[in-house]
Amino acid sequence: MDKFIIIFKKISSKFDFLAAMIILGISILVVANILLRRLLGSPIHGVYEYVCYLTVFAISLALANCALQDGHINITFLLEKFSAKIQKVILIVFGVFVLGTFSLIIWNLADYAREMYLLGYVSSVVRIPLEYIMAIIVAGFLILTISIFIKLVEDVKKTS
């Protein structure tokens, strides 16, 4: 299990790097669009859609690494009032709840992507098939769910 966690953390950091490169690409795309619009009077067709979809990709790919590094906001003022043992039990119970919730989210998103594929949905301007976008979002949430599972396993190990 420890080897899996190490490999997964490396994969998650690679996805985080990919998300950073996507943000860099978004910046270049926006600047290029502004320059082309101003200098040549011809903007890049569909840049708004590209920026929206690439931002969604970047966020979904970076969430897992953020979760592994405890980068999300934790509101613990109520939790701190309990003993350490009770705190660990509460963390595990909430971890199982969050794991189940995100599993359901993945299931529904994957089903929605399948429906998009069957119905042939495409984006309005650049005509990108939307099932590919949903597939990347599902992959990002799957990686996030695995990172939640890893954090849950680590919390259980701490209690032992």
C-alpha positions as CSV (number, residue, x, y, z in Angstrom):
1,M,0.0,0.0,0.0
2,D,2.8,2.4,0.8
3,K,4.4,1.9,-2.6
4,F,1.0,2.7,-4.2
5,I,0.8,5.9,-2.2
6,I,4.2,7.0,-3.3
7,I,3.5,6.3,-6.9
8,F,0.1,8.0,-6.7
9,K,1.7,11.1,-5.1
10,K,4.2,11.3,-8.0
11,I,1.3,10.9,-10.5
12,S,-0.7,13.6,-8.7
13,S,2.3,16.0,-8.7
14,K,2.7,15.4,-12.4
15,F,-1.0,16.3,-12.9
16,D,-0.5,19.4,-10.8
17,F,2.4,20.4,-13.1
18,L,0.2,19.7,-16.1
19,A,-2.4,22.0,-14.6
20,A,0.2,24.7,-14.1
21,M,1.2,24.3,-17.8
22,I,-2.4,24.6,-18.8
23,I,-2.7,27.9,-16.8
24,L,0.4,29.1,-18.6
25,G,-1.1,28.2,-21.9
26,I,-4.3,30.0,-21.0
27,S,-2.3,33.1,-20.2
28,I,-0.4,32.9,-23.6
29,L,-3.7,32.3,-25.4
30,V,-5.4,35.4,-23.8
31,V,-2.4,37.6,-24.5
32,A,-2.2,36.4,-28.1
33,N,-5.9,37.0,-28.6
34,I,-5.6,40.6,-27.3
35,L,-2.5,41.3,-29.5
36,L,-4.1,39.8,-32.6
37,R,-7.4,41.6,-32.0
38,R,-5.6,45.0,-31.5
39,L,-2.8,44.7,-34.1
40,L,-4.5,42.7,-36.9
41,G,-8.1,43.2,-36.1
42,S,-8.6,39.4,-36.1
43,P,-9.0,37.7,-32.8
44,I,-8.6,33.9,-32.2
45,H,-11.9,32.2,-33.0
46,G,-13.5,30.6,-29.9
47,V,-10.9,31.8,-27.3
48,Y,-13.5,32.2,-24.6
49,E,-14.5,28.6,-24.9
50,Y,-10.9,27.4,-24.9
51,V,-10.2,29.4,-21.8
52,C,-13.3,28.1,-20.0
53,Y,-12.6,24.5,-20.8
54,L,-8.8,24.7,-20.1
55,T,-9.6,26.3,-16.8
56,V,-11.9,23.4,-15.9
57,F,-9.1,21.0,-16.9
58,A,-6.5,22.8,-14.8
59,I,-8.8,22.8,-11.7
60,S,-9.8,19.2,-12.0
61,L,-6.2,18.0,-12.5
62,A,-4.8,20.1,-9.6
63,L,-7.4,19.2,-7.0
64,A,-5.9,15.9,-6.0
65,N,-2.4,17.2,-5.3
66,C,-4.0,20.1,-3.3
67,A,-5.9,17.5,-1.2
68,L,-2.8,15.4,-0.6
69,Q,-0.9,18.4,0.6
70,D,-3.8,19.5,2.9
71,G,-4.1,22.7,0.8
72,H,-7.9,22.9,1.3
73,I,-9.4,25.0,4.0
74,N,-10.2,23.1,7.2
75,I,-12.6,24.6,9.7
76,T,-11.6,23.0,12.9
77,F,-12.7,25.3,15.7
78,L,-15.4,22.8,16.7
79,L,-13.3,19.8,16.2
80,E,-10.5,21.2,18.5
81,K,-12.9,21.1,21.5
82,F,-12.9,17.3,21.5
83,S,-10.2,15.0,22.7
84,A,-7.6,13.6,20.2
85,K,-9.3,10.2,20.1
86,I,-12.7,11.7,19.3
87,Q,-11.2,14.0,16.7
88,K,-9.7,11.0,14.9
89,V,-13.0,9.2,14.9
90,I,-14.8,12.2,13.5
91,L,-12.1,12.6,10.8
92,I,-12.5,9.0,9.8
93,V,-16.4,9.2,9.7
94,F,-16.3,12.3,7.6
95,G,-13.6,10.8,5.4
96,V,-15.8,7.8,4.7
97,F,-18.8,10.2,4.0
98,V,-16.7,12.3,1.6
99,L,-15.3,9.2,-0.1
100,G,-18.8,7.9,-0.7
101,T,-20.1,11.3,-1.9
102,F,-17.2,11.7,-4.4
103,S,-17.8,8.2,-5.6
104,L,-21.4,9.1,-6.4
105,I,-20.2,12.3,-8.1
106,I,-17.8,10.3,-10.3
107,W,-20.6,7.8,-11.2
108,N,-23.0,10.6,-12.2
109,L,-20.4,12.6,-14.1
110,A,-19.4,9.5,-16.0
111,D,-23.0,8.7,-16.8
112,Y,-23.5,12.3,-18.0
113,A,-20.4,12.0,-20.2
114,R,-21.9,8.8,-21.7
115,E,-25.2,10.6,-22.4
116,M,-23.3,13.5,-24.0
117,Y,-21.5,11.0,-26.2
118,L,-24.7,9.2,-27.2
119,L,-26.5,12.4,-28.0
120,G,-23.6,14.0,-29.8
121,Y,-23.3,17.2,-27.8
122,V,-20.7,19.7,-29.0
123,S,-19.6,23.1,-27.7
124,S,-21.5,26.0,-29.3
125,V,-18.6,27.9,-31.0
126,V,-15.7,25.6,-31.7
127,R,-17.7,22.4,-31.9
128,I,-15.6,20.4,-29.5
129,P,-17.3,17.1,-28.5
130,L,-18.3,17.7,-24.9
131,E,-17.8,14.0,-23.8
132,Y,-14.1,14.6,-24.0
133,I,-14.3,17.5,-21.6
134,M,-16.5,15.5,-19.2
135,A,-14.0,12.6,-19.4
136,I,-11.2,14.9,-18.3
137,I,-13.3,16.2,-15.5
138,V,-14.2,12.6,-14.4
139,A,-10.5,11.7,-14.5
140,G,-9.7,14.7,-12.2
141,F,-12.4,13.8,-9.8
142,L,-11.3,10.1,-9.8
143,I,-7.8,11.2,-8.9
144,L,-9.2,13.5,-6.2
145,T,-11.3,10.5,-4.8
146,I,-8.2,8.3,-4.7
147,S,-6.4,11.1,-2.8
148,I,-9.3,11.3,-0.4
149,F,-9.0,7.5,0.1
150,I,-5.2,7.8,0.7
151,K,-5.8,10.5,3.3
152,L,-8.5,8.3,4.9
153,V,-6.0,5.4,5.1
154,E,-3.4,7.6,6.6
155,D,-5.9,8.8,9.2
156,V,-6.8,5.2,10.1
157,K,-3.1,4.3,10.4
158,K,-2.7,7.2,12.8
159,T,-5.3,5.8,15.1
160,S,-3.7,2.4,15.2
